[in-house]
């Protein structure tokens, strides 16, 4: 293979394992909780920390990682991140107790933060024009496929071997990535980065992103009845506000303000906030709904995302190539529009769909029930086609909108927005659907006190009620959950439609790289 092909192999593997480890572990949590002793955390609480601890350090350190790559070398930071990710994966796989596994997951997320922005910056430095768009398409296809295939792959590994293999499977991928990176990736950096590194700005930005992420994650876990969650949000918001004048005044700021003079850079980040917020709400809440309300097995729920994964894998490269040739504007407009239509199809999901649980709830069933083909598959295909059309062109627009010397920090900013924004959007929508669910329960069962602690323990949005609940109240809960799901999908559709409008009005086609000089 050529040097460029090996470079693409390296960055695709690196980004792929980061995205894979954000989802593959989810289905292993029960096995982990049943095997590992825990001295200081409750089993259920520990399981949540395994997932969200990884996402927290990954999100909080993205912007720092992108800046380090631009200043000290993208290849160097890439290899450090990949080696550290592999080592921390091994530590996770051999962890003797819950507390150490949580600590190793935090470390794994920190090293993962080095890989995503450096991967995109390396692609930007290696490829030009239509080839760059095609490379981003391959990257997007691989990243989307690993994210969506994580749950079924994790389920297979846990059932067939052990939950520890979920972490250890990273090792051969890391070794191949290290070989390709060390032998074939060229070193690039920002040649103008001659001043002192902005460590103070790095701390402030990490507090901002980490505080907002922690607050949103913990707030949802604790039903927004937790002072620590609100403290995290306030701290993150205060640091975000403080970061703006700091970056404007410092000589060599972590985030160069001139990047936002680029119309496409600013518009792309705004649309990322909106569209990825909708993507998070769809993927997170639909998985809960089809299992908790309709009764799908975990495997069946995971397989529902397979059409989207196939579309991303098969056509993202073509979308990226076309965006590189013709410009990304219409891809970034039509794609979110189709995603919105798919989400609106979910809004028409009939309550009676909660009655057809038997066929696809059986994990060995190969033929979903007739209602699946009407109520779910058209929505999944519309959403998947729109996502496929949008992802690679959005990345192309972002990376073409800034000078190559700033590609690391530019990709890191966008990745941070794509992670923190959805968490905040999900938190707001979770509050809305919770209120809608309990309001629906109150209207259907007037004698029920929905503010009672016991009622809230037995009934929760999108989930099946406790086994002791009478059948009439189960029906009421399913109807209220379906209405709440409709509301969530409607809000997500509005986010996608707004993102499409923002892109259609704001994006300017730039088929070749545009250098926005500061």
N, C-alpha and C positions, 0 to 999 in steps of 0.2 A: 504494500500500500504506500501511497505518497505521504509526505510529511503532513499535509493538510488533512488527509483522511485519518491519520493516527491522532492528530490534534483533536479532531471531532470525536473520535472514540473516547479519548481521555475526558473531555468535558461532559460528554453525554453520560458516561459512566458515573462521574463524580456527582453531577446534578441528580441523576437518576436515583442513586442510593440515598441522597438527602430526602428527596420526595417520597421514596419508598418507605423510609423509616418513620415518616410522619403518619403513615396509615397502617403499615403491616403489623405493627405492634398491638393495634387496638383489639384484634381478635385473640391475642395471646394473654390478655389481662386476667381472665378467670384462672387460667392455668398457673400464671405467675403468683396470683394471690393465694391459690391453694397450696403452693409448694414452698414459697419463701417465707421464712420467719420475719417478723417485724417487731422491734422493741419499742419504737417511739411513735409509729403511725398506725392507725387502723388499716386493715387490709384494703377496704374500699377507697379510703383516702389515699393510700399509697399507690393504688392502681391509677388514680387520676393524676397524681404527681408524675408517674412514669411517662404519661402522654404529654401533659401540659408543661412539665419541666423542660422537656426537649424543645417544644415549640417556643417557650419563653426565651431561653438563651439564644436559640436560632434567630428569633425576631429581633431581640434587643441588640445583638452584635452585628447585624448585617451591614449597617452604614459604616461602622468602624472598620469592618473587614474590607469593604469596597475602597475606603480611603487608604488603608494600609497597602492594598494591592497596587493602587495607582502610584503611591510614593515609593514603596520598597520592592516592587516587582510582582507582576501577576503570576508568573510561573512559580516564583519562590513561595508566595502565599498559598497558591494552589496546592503545591506539593506538601507544605506544612499541614494544610487543612485535610488533605486526603490521607496522609499518614496518621495524623491525630484521630481522624474519624475511624480509621481501621483499628487503631489501638484501643480506642474507647469502646468500639463495638465488641472486641474480644473481652474487655473488662465487663461489659454488660452481660455477655454470654456466660461468664463464669461467676457472676456475682453471687455471694453466699447468703445475702439477706436483702430485704426490701430497701433499707436505708442506703446501702452501698449502690444498689441498682439505680436508685433515684439520682445519686451523686454522679454516677457514670453517665446517665442519660443527660444530665445538665452539661457535662463535659462534651458529650457527643454533639449536642446542639451547638455548642460554642465552636467546635471545629467545622461543623456543617455550615455555619455562617460564612466561613472563608470560601466555601466552594461555589455557591450559587453566583454571587456577583463576579468572582474571578472567571468563572466559566463563560459568562456572557461577554466579559471584557476581552478574553482571549479570542473568542469568535470574532468580535469586532476588529481586533488587531490582525487577524489572520485572513479574513475574507473581505471581499468588496462587492458592491453592486448586487446583481442577481444571485451570485454565489453566496453572499452573506445572508440574503433572505432565505435561500434554500437551507443553509446551515442552521438558521434560527428555526426553520420548520422542522428539521430533524430533531433539534434540541427540544422543541415544544412537543413533538410526537412522543419522544422517549419519556419526557417528564410527565406528560399526561397519562401515558400508559402505565408507568410505574406507580403513580399515585392511585389510579383506579384499580389496578390489579393487586395492590397491596393486601386488601382484606382477604380475597380468595386464596392468594398465595400463603398468607400467614395462617389461615385456617387449615390448609393442607399440611404445612410443616408442623404445626402444633399437634394435629391429630396423628400424623404418620410417624413423627420422630419426637420432638420436644420443643417447648417454647424457646429454649436456648439457641436452637438453630436459626430462629428468626433474626438474631443478632449476628451469629457466626457466618451466615451466608454472605455477609458483606465482605468478608476477608478476601476471597478470590477476585471479587470485582475490584476491590481496592488495589490489590497487587497488579492486576492488569492495567488499571488506571495509572498507577505509579510508574510502571514500565513505559507506557505511552507518553506520559507527561515528562518524565526525566529524559527520554531519548528524542522526543520529536516536538515538544512545545517550545517555541521561541520565547525568550524573556523580553517583556515590554514593560514600560512604566511611563509615568508623566515626566517628560524631560524638563518641565518648568518647575517641578517640585524641589526647590532648593532651600526653602526655609525650614523652620522647626515644625515638627508635626504637632497638630493641634490636639494634644491629649486632653486638655480641659474641655474643649468642644466635644471630644469623643465621649467623655464621661457624662456630660449633660445630655447628649443625644441618646446614649444608652439608657440613662434614667428615664428620658421621655418615652422612648419606644417600649422599654421594659415595664415601666409603670402603667402605661395604657394597656399593654398586653396582659399583665398580671391582673389588673383591676377587672378587665372584661372577662377573663377566664374564671377568676374566683367568684365574681359577681354572679355569673350564670350557675356555677356549682352550688352556691349558697343561697340561691333564689333572691339575691340582692338584699339579704338580711345580714350582711357582714360588714363591719366597720373597716376591716383590713382591705376589702375590695374597693371601697370608696376612697380610702387613703391612697391606694395605688393609683386610682384614676386621677385624684387631685394632684398627686406628686408628678405623674406623667404629664398632666396638662400644664402644670406650673413650669416644668422643665421645657416643654415645647414652646411656651411663650417666651421663656428666658433665652432659648436658643436663637430666636430670630435676630434680636439686636446684637447678640454675641457674634453671629456669623457675618453680620453687616460691618462690624467694627474691627474684627481681627484681620491681621495682615495676610495670614495663610489659613483661612478657616477650613474646618473639616468639610463643610458643604459650601462650595463656591456659589455665591448668590447669582452670578451671571448665568448659571445654567437655566434659571427660570425666566430669562429673557427669551429663550427659545420657545416659540409658540407651541411647537409640537411636543416638546418635553413637558411643558406645563399641562397642556390638554390631555396628553397621554396619562399623566399621573392622576388627573381628576377622574378620567373615565375608568382607570384601574380601580380607584377607590369605589366607584359605583358598581362596576360590573363584577369585580371579584367579591364584593359584598353580597351580591345576588348569588354568585356561584357557591359561596360558603353556606348561605342560608338554604339553598336548594340541596346541596350534598349532605349537610348535617341533619336538617330537619326531615328530609324525605326518608333517610335511613331509619330515623326514630319512628316516623309515622307508619311505614310499611311493616315494621316489626311490632311496634307497640299497639297500634290500632287495628291494622289489617291482619296481622298474625303471621307474616313471613318468617321463615327461619333466617338466621344470620347469613348463611350461605346464599340463600335465595335473594336476600336484600343486596348482598354484594354483587351478585350476578346481574342485577338490574342495571348497574353501571357499565356492563360489558359493551353495549352498542356504542356508547360514547367513547370508550377506550379504543374500540376498533376504528371508529371514524377519525379520532385524533392520530392514531398510528398510521392509518392508510393515507390521509389527505393533508396533514399539516405541512409536509414538505412541499407539496404542490402549492398550497396557499402561501407559504413563505416565499417560494420562487416567484409567483405572480406578483406578490406585494413588492418584492425587490425590483421587478421589471416595470410595473405600472404605478407603483405608489400604494400606500396602505389605506388611504382615506375611505374608499367604499367598502373594503373588506371590514374595516373597523366600524362601519355604520351598519352594513347589512347583517354582520355576524351577531352583534348584540340584539338587533331587531328580531332575528329568528329565535334567539334565546328567550326573549320576552314572550314571543308567541307560544313557545313550548311551555313556559311557566303559566301562561294564561290557560293553556289546556288543562293543567292540573287544577286550576280554580273551578273548572266545571266538573271535577271528580264527584260522582254521586255518593251520597251516604251509603247507599245499598252496596257499594263495593266492599264495605266492611263485612259483608255476609259471605264472600267467596274466599274463605281462608284456606280451605283444605288442600287444594292442588299444589300451589307453589310453596305453601308452608312446609310441604314434604321435601326435604333436601335432595331426595333422589328423583323427584319428579322432573321429567324432561319436557313436559308440555304444560305451559302456564294456562290458566283458565281463560275462557273467551273474553272476560272483562279486561284482562291484562292487555290484550291486543287493541282494545278500544280506549281504555281509560289511561293507560300508562305508556305503551310503546310509542304512539305518535308524539307525545310530549317529549319523551326521552330522545327520539330521533331529531326532532326540531331543535331541541336544546343542544344536542351533540353536534349537529351540523353547524349551528351558529357559533358554538365554542371553537370548533375546528377552523372555521373561516377567520375568526378573530384573533386567536392567540399568537400565532407567528407574526402576522402583520403588525400587531401591537408592539411586540418586541422589536421588530424591524424599525418601526417609527420611532420608538424610544432611543434605540442605539444610534440611529442615523441623525438624531436631532442634536447631538452634542459632539464636541471634538473627541477624537479617539483618545487623547491623553487623559480625559475625564470619564472614560467609559466604565471604570470600576465603580466609582462613587455614584454615577448615574444609574447603573443597574441596581446598585444596593438600595438607593432611595426608592426606586420603583418596587423592588422586592419587599422592602419594609412596609410600604403602603399596601401592597397586595396581601400582607399577612396581618398587620394591625388593623387596617380599615375594616376588613371582613369581621374580625372579632368584635369591634365596636358596633358594626351594623347588626351582627347577630345578637349582641346583647340587647340592643334597643328593640329588635323584632321579637326576641324572646319575652321581653316584658309585655309587648303588645299582645302576643298570642296567649300568654298566661292570663292576662286580664280578659281576653275574649273567651277563653275556655271556661273560666269560672263564672263569667257572666252567662254563658250558654248553659252551664249546669244549673245555675240559679233559676233561669227561666224555664227549664225543663223539669226541675224538681224543686218547686217553690218552698217546700218544707226544709230543704237542706241549708245549713249554715256554712257557706263556702269559706268563711274566714276561720272556721274551727281547725285546730291543728290536726285532729284525727281525720277530718275530711280531706285535708290537703295531703295527708299521708296515704290515704286510700285512693285518691284521685289526683292525677297529674296530667298536664297536657300531652297529647299524642301517645300516651302509654295506656296499657290495659289496667283497669282497676284491680284492687286486691281481690283475692279469691273469695273472700267472705261477702262481697258486694252482691245484692240482689240483681237478678237478670234485667229488670226494668231500668235500673240505674246504670248497668253496663251499657245498655243500648243508648241511654242518654249521654253517657261519657263518650261513646264512640261518635255520636253525632256532634257533640261539642268539640271533640278533637278534630273531626273532619272540617268543621267550620273554622277552627283555629288554623288548620293547615291551609285552607283556602286563603285566609288573610295573609299568612306568611308568603305564599306563592304570588299573591297579588302585589304585595310590597316589593318582592324580589323582581317581578316583571316590570314594575315602575322604575326600579333602579336600572335595569338593563335598557329599558326604553330611553331613559334620561342619558345613560352612557352613550347610546347610539346617536342621540341628538347632539350631544357635546362633540363627539367625534366628527359627525357630518358637517357641523358648522365650523369647528375649530381646527381640524387637521388639514395641513397643506401637503400635497404629494411631493415627495423628494425621492425619486427613484434611486439616486446615488447619495452617498453620505454627505450630509450637510454639516459643515464645520461652523459652529456658532462660537465665535471667538469672544473671549472676555477681555 
